[in-house]
Amino acid sequence: MFLPQRSNGHAGGPRYNDLPTHSSAVREKWHRHHHNSSWFIPISLPIPGVRTRRLRLMALNPSRLHQFSVTRFGRRIGPLLLCMGLLAAFFTVFALHKRFATQEKTWPTLSASDPSTLVYRRDDIQRIWEWEVAAGHYPSSRKIPTQLGFTTPPPNPALPARKAATIPSRFRSPIVSNTVGTGAKRVYPDIQAQPPNVAYPPRPPPGSVADLDVVMDHCDFSTNQYVRDCLEVLRIGGGLDNGAHHRRGKMEDWKYIYTEDGVAENVTDTEGMLKPAFALKTEGDMDPNIGFTKKRGVEWEPHLHLAPPPKYRPYKDLQPGPCDEEHPRLFHMFWAGPFTDKPYLALLSFLYTQNVQLHVDPEEVDPNLCRPQFWLWINPGPAASVPNPSAVRDMYEALKTNPWSAPFLHPRFKDVIQFKLWNTTEQLDGTPELAEEWRAMSDSLFNSGGFVEKVPQKQQPLAAETEEAEIEESTEVEEGEDGENATAAAAQGPTGSNKSDEDDKVNRVGSKSASSYDRLSVILSDLARFVLCHRYGGIYLDADTIFLRDWEELWGWKGAFAYRWSRLEKYNTAVLRLNKGSALGTFLFRTALKNGLDFHPMTVSRYTKDAYLENLLLRLPDALFDSAWLNTEYYQRDRPPQPYFNEFGDFFNTPKENSAAPHALGFNGFFKGAYSYHFHNFWWQPFDPQRNWPDLGPRFIAAERAARASVEATSTEPADHGEDWIAEDKRDLDWSSVMKRTFESYIRGEIPNLYGEWLKW
C-alpha cells in the first residue's frame, strides 16, 4: 500500500514555512555539526581502464581540522599553526625522499594501461576465429574468450568428436566458449625404446602430434610449474630417457604425443550447445563492438574478405605423398653479414636431430616420411641497403669461399638445406597485406617497440620498378663446384662506403661485440620472421638457436605458436610458427601497418591481447625452447634444471664449479627434453675458442685449413700444422665447445646422431 510522504524529505524532519523543525535543542545542535564530526571522509577516484568501478579512499577532513585548531588555539592562532604543520609535513616527506630514494627505489606511480592497438571489429575477429578453427589450426580444448560473443560453437576438425550432455535451454548461456570436435579419435602410444635396442631413443611416430594442452598443464609458469619438472615430463613422455628413469608408477598423464586414428566414433550433439530460444533483454540496444576499444586516431579496417580455409587432413590421409602443401615443413632462419660459427652450429644441430634421412641412400628414403627443410635467408649487406645487381653471384661466391658455410654446399645436403637471398622490397611487395601501403611508411620501417631508428633517405629500399632488375638477377642459378644447382648465395654490401663509416648503425653488418651491435638487422629480423612464415609457411628460429631433439610432433600440431618471455605474459618470437596465408597472419600484418609496422614481440603481444586472439597464437612455456631463461632472471633457483646457468654467458664460459658436467654428461646432460636452446646473442663469442674452425674431417679439409690459417694469422703464437695434442686443449670444456664437437663428430662419422643413426655419405 502506498502512503504519501508527510515530510518534505529534509533529514531533520518536516518543514513549516520552509524552516526545519527539530524535536529538541540537542537534536538541532547535533544536526548542525554531525557532518563535520568525523576526522576522515571518504573520497572516490576513477580506476584507469575500469569504467564501472571507482577506488574508495579515506582522507583527513579539512573542516574537522579547522574546527579543532580554532577550538584549541583560537580563531587567529589556530589556522596559522595548521598551515605551519602542513608545511612541516611536506618538507619532511621531501627530505626523506632525497635521502633514501635511488634510481632503483623510486616512489610508485599509477600508470595508465597501454593504448589500444585494435583496428578490427568484433565480427571480423569472429571470422578470424572461425577460419582458423575450420582450417584445423586450433587442436585445443582451451576456451574461446566470451568477449567475442559467439552464439554458435565453431566445428573443429582437429578435436576428437565427443558426445555432449544436453543442457536445458533455460540453463544455457547465450554465449558459447567451446568448439565442437568433429575429428578422429586420439591414440597416445607409449614411446619407449624396446629391448635390446635401448642405447638410443626412438624417433616419434611419423605424423604424430603434440598435445600442447597437456604440455601447458605440466609446464606453464603461470600455474607455478617448474622448468625442471617440465623437462622430465617432456623427455619421459617423448621416450628420450631410454628407459633410464626410476620407477614412478603409472605415467599416463605424462603422455603428450598422439596419433589420429580412424574416423570420428561419436558425433557431438551440437543442439545442446546452441543459443537458447530467448535473447538478452539488452541485446537489441547493445553496441556490436562493446568491449572492443578501437585504436585512437584511425578508422576501423574494412571488413575482412578471406579465402576459404584449407581442408584439414590428418597425416594418414595426405595424398599423394606425406607432405602437406598447406603446411610445409620449413625451418626459416635470417642472417646478416659474413657467415660465422653461429649459423654453422644451427645447421649442424639440424642435421644431428631432425629426421632428414641422411642415414640411408637417397634412393632409399622412406616414402611415408615428410623430411623437413632448412631455409637460411641471408641479407647481403647492411639492413637498410639495397642489394647490388650481382647479389646472387656475390652471395654464392662468398658461401663457397667461407669455411663455415662451404661444407653445406655438399650435394649430400642439397635436399634439406637451401640458402636464400633476402630482398626486403621483394618480400614486402609479395605480402598482399602490405604491398600497396608499406612504401608510404618507409620512414618507420625500422620500428621496434615504438622506437623508430631513422635511416638516411639514400639508404632506404628502392621502389619496385628499381628492384625488378635485381629480382630477375636473383633468380639466376649458378653451377657449384660439386655440379649442383645453388638456390642462393652470399652478397656484398653497398659499394662506395667509406671505411670510417663502416661501423655506424647504417653500414654495420653483423654484431662484432656487445658495444658494436647491429640493431637495424635485429629490427629487420622482427619483420622478416612474420613475412617468411606468412608467405611460405613453417617455423622461424633466431640464429642464436640450436636444436636439441626431433620436432616431428610440433609439425603435427597445426596451430600457430611462439613462446613466453620469461616470467612475463608476453611473446618471444625467437621461435615462431605461423601458417601460410592464414587469417591470423592477415590480422597481424594489417594491425601492424596501422601501428607503425612494429613487429617487436612485446608489441605483437598487445595486438593479440587487444583482439582476444592470444589462444590462436599460443604462448608456449619457455621451458620448451629457452630452459635457462627463468634461472638467469633469479626465478626457480631453488629447483633449477640441468645444467644450472646463472646467466646466459655460462653456456660459453661455464663456471669451474659446474664445468665437470659438460664432458662427463655430454649432449645428453644439456636440458634433456627441451626442443631447442636459445643462447641469446653472444654473436662475438666463439663456440670453441681452442678449435675455432670447422672440424669436419678429411672430406672438408680445405675449409678447415682456410679457417686455421685465418686463426693463425691473428695469433701471436707460432703456427703448428702438426697433430693436435691433448695438452694444447682446454682442460675443462665449456658447454658450447661440447655441443660443437658433438655435432662435428657426427659429420665426421665417429658417432651416430641423437637417435643412433649413422650418416651415410
Buried (B, 14 or more C-beta within 10 A) or exposed (E): EEEEEEEEEEEBEEEEEEEBBBEEEEEBEEBEEEEBEEEEBEEEEEEEEEEEEEEEEEEEBEBBBBBBBBEEBEEEEBBEEBEEEEEEEEEEEEEEEEEEEEEEEEEEEEEEEBEBBBBBBBEBBBBBBBBBBBBBBBBBBBEBBEBBBBEEBBBBBBBBBBEBEEEEEEEBEBBBBBBBBBBBBBEBBEBBBEEEEEEBBBBBBBBBBBBBEBBBBBBBBEEEBBBBBBBBBBBBBBBBBBEEEEEEEEEEEBBBBBBBEEEBEEEBBEEBBBBBEEEEEEEEEEEEBEEBEBBEEEEBBEEBEBEEBBEBBBBBEBEEEBBBEBBBBBBBBBBBBEBBBBBBBBBBBBBBBBBBBBBEEEEEBEEEBBBBBBBBBBBBBBBBBBBBEBBBBBBBBBBBEBBBBBBBBBEBBBBBBBBBBBBBBBBBBBBEBBEEEBBEBBEBBBBBEEEBBEBEEEBBBBEBEEBEEBBEBBEEEBEBEEEBEBBBBBBBBBEEBEEEEEEEBBBBBBBBEEEEBBBBBBBBBBBBBBBBBBBBBBBBBBBBBBBBBBBBBBBBBBBBBBBBBBBEEBBBBBBBBBBBBBBBBBBBBBBBBBBBBBBBBBBBBBBBBBBBBBBBBBBBBBBBBBBBBBBBEEBBEEEBBBBBBBEBBBBBBBBEEBBEBBBEBBBBBBBBBBBBBBBBBBBBBBBBBEBBBBBBBEBBEEBBEBBBEEBBEEEEEEEEEEEEEEEEEEEEBBBBBBBBBBBBBBBBBEBBBBBBBEBEE
